[in-house]
Amino acid sequence: MLTIVLCDDIELHLNKAEQLVSEIMEKQGIPYEIRLFRDAETMLSHVEFNEVRPDIAILDIELDGENGISLAKKLNQSAPKCPVIFLTSYIDYAPDAYEAEHIWFVVKNRADEYLEPALEKALTVYRNSQNKETGILVRDNRRITVIPIEKILYISKVGRKAQICCTDGEYFDTRSPSALIPEELSAYFMRCHQGYWVNFKMIRELDKDELVFPGDIRVPISRRYRDTVRRKFFDSYHFHPKDKD
């Protein structure tokens, strides 16, 4: 389901934007949800802790506290594939808006006319992004990195952090491995040990009680997960240990 986030500190304007977006999206015939926020801090908190995964963002610029341009800059980092539309009452903000990545600048008194083409462009950007590489967002302190799924070997639990072992090095995140893996990518991963989740597509060998990855990197298989791991490994190659030539 496509998620559209709206942020405006004036409730009347927020509700008006929600109504317009709903009317436009009903014409598209695709499943969607709209999440409403009255301030930048709350919205960023929901995004950074994966409580909301925005596909399109529509932001007012003049907000209490942090302004919409600053909010968009942070959203560009935490959700880099999310197209941003600015919806504001003040045309004077147009030059400043280019400080952040966005696809359209709509003045509120012309929203009935221009929000629909802006949203259609955002939907095109969204659809195109779905055809590109998928990955996992990793946050280490204030640094946010998008790691393509084809680079991830496994994710392990190290103390209170998650260690992401990749073909090009290691990354860390304060979230647990299970929380780090988004639902839409869960099919790529398989748990093989209390503290290990492996990228199934990257396994090169099953060696007794270990899974072997490129570079002869090895991950243990615990007794609890042994049968499940072996079954999935052999089933994926349409092979069974009892098969005969």
N, C-alpha and C positions, 0 to 999 in steps of 0.2 A: 504493500500500500504506500502510495506517495504521501509524504508529509510536508505540509506547507506551514511555516511559522510566520506569525505576524507579531510585530512589536510596535506599540504606540502607547504613550502614557496618558492619552486622552480617551476615555472609555467610549465616548460617542464616535470618535474617528475609528477606533479599533473595531467596533461593531459594524460600522459602515463598510470598512475594508473587508471584514469577514463575509458580509452579505454579498458584496460584489464578487469576491473570489469564489464563493459557493455557486453563484449564478454562472460564472464563466466555466468552472470545473464541471458542472452538470452537463454542459454541452460536450465535454471531452469524452465522457463515457468510460472513465477509468477510476478505479478505487482511490480515494484520497481521504486525508484527515487534515483538519486545521487546528493548530495549537496557538493559543493567544498568550501574549506576554505584555505586561505593563511597564517593564523596565529591563535594561540591558543586562544587569547583574544576574537576575533570575534566569533569563534566557540562556546566558552563557553557562551558568551552573548546570542547567539541564542538559545542554549539549556536551559539555566536557565530561560529565559523569554518565554519558550514554543513556540518559533517561529519555532524550529526544534525539532522533537522527534526522535532521532537516534535509529535504531534497530541494526545496525552494524557500528563500527567505524574502519577506516583504517588510522593510524597515522604515519607520519614521526617522527623520534626522534630528529634530529638536526634541530630545528626551530629557527628563529629569536625571541629573547625574551624568553618566557617560552618554555622549551623543551617538547618533546612529552611524556616523562615519567610522568612529573608533570601534563600535560594535561590529561593523562589517569587516574591518581589518582583522579582528580576532576571529571572526567566523571564517574568513578566508584561510586562516591557519588551521582551525579545529575541524572545519568541514570544507575542505578545498574544492570539492566537486559541487557544492551547493551554490547555484546562481543567486545573486542578490539583486533585488529591485528596491530602489529608494522611492518612498511615497511621502511627500512632504508638502507643506503649505507655502514654502518659501523658495521661489525660483533662484534667489541669491545664493543658495547653497550649491547650485549646479557645478561651478568650478571646483569647489572643495571636494565634491563627491568622487572626483577622479583620484583621490588619495587611496581609495579602496577599489578592489575589483568588483564591478557591478555590470549589469547588462542593460539597465534602463533607469531613467530618472523621470518619475511621474509626479506632476503637481496635483494635489488633492482635488482642486476645483475642476480638473480635467480628467479625473480618474475614470468617469463613465466612458470616456472616449479612448483613453490610452492604456488603461490597466489591462484590458484584454489582449492587445498585441504584445504588451510586455510579458504577460504571463505565458502566452503562446511561445514566445522566444525562449523563456525559461524552461518550458516543457521540452523544447527541441534540444536545449543544452543538456537537460536531464536525460533524455532518451539516448543521446550520443554518448554520454558518460557511462551508461549501462553497458555499452558495447566495448568499453575500454577495460584495461586491466583492473582487477579488483585487489583490494589490499586491506590492511589493518592499520588503524590509527594508533600510534604509540606515543604516550606522553612521558617524558623523563624530565622532571622539574617543569620548566616552562617551554621546553623544546618539544615540538610536535612533529612526528615523522610518519609519512605514509609508506608502509612496507608492502610491496607487491606480494601477492600470495605465493608466486612461484619462487620467491627468494627465501621463504620461511621453511626451516627444517622442522623445528619443534618449539614448543613453549613449555617452560618448566617453572615450578614454584621455588623461589629462592628466598627464604625468610618470609617477609611480608610483601615481596615484590615478585613480578613475573619477569623471567628472563626469556627473551625471544632470540633464539639461535638461528642465524641466517647464513646464506652462502657468502655474504660479504662482511660478516662480523656479528656482534651481539648488541642487543638493545635491552632496556629495562623499562618497566612501567609499574606504577604503584598499585595498579589493580591486580586482582587475582587472574590466573590464566582463563578460568571459565568466564569471567566478566569481560575479559579482553576480546574474546572471540565473538563477533556479531552473529546473530541468528542466521543471517543469509549466507554465512561462510562456514557454518557448523559442519556441513557435509564434508568439508575438506579435512577435518581433524578427527582424530581417534585417540581416546585415552588408553594408554598402555601401562600406566603406573600411577600410583597415588599422586605423584608430582609431575607427570609428563603428559602433554598432549602433542601428538605428532601430526605433521602434514602428510597425509597418507600418500599423496601423489609424488612425494619426494623420496619415499623409501626405495632403496636399491637392493636390499637383501634382508632375508630373515635368517639369522644365525643363532640357532638354539633359543636362548632367552634374551636375545638382543635384536634390535632393529638397526640396520646399517644404512647410513645416508652418504651422499657424496663427500669425498674427503676422508672416508673411513670414520666418520663420526658415528658413535654408537649410543643408543638409548636403551636402558633396561626394560624388560617386560616382566611385570610382577605376576605371581601365581594367580592372583585374582582376575587379571585381564588376559591371561595367556590363551585360553580357548577362543575367546572372542577375537583377539588379534590374529591368531593363526587362521581362523575361519575366514575372516574378511580378507586377509592377504591372499589365501589360495583361491577364494571365490572370485576375486577381482581378475585373476588370470585364468579362470575357468579350469582350475587344476585342483586335484585333491591328492594328498600324500599316498592314498591307496590306489591311485590310477596306475594302470599298467601300459607299457608301450604296445 
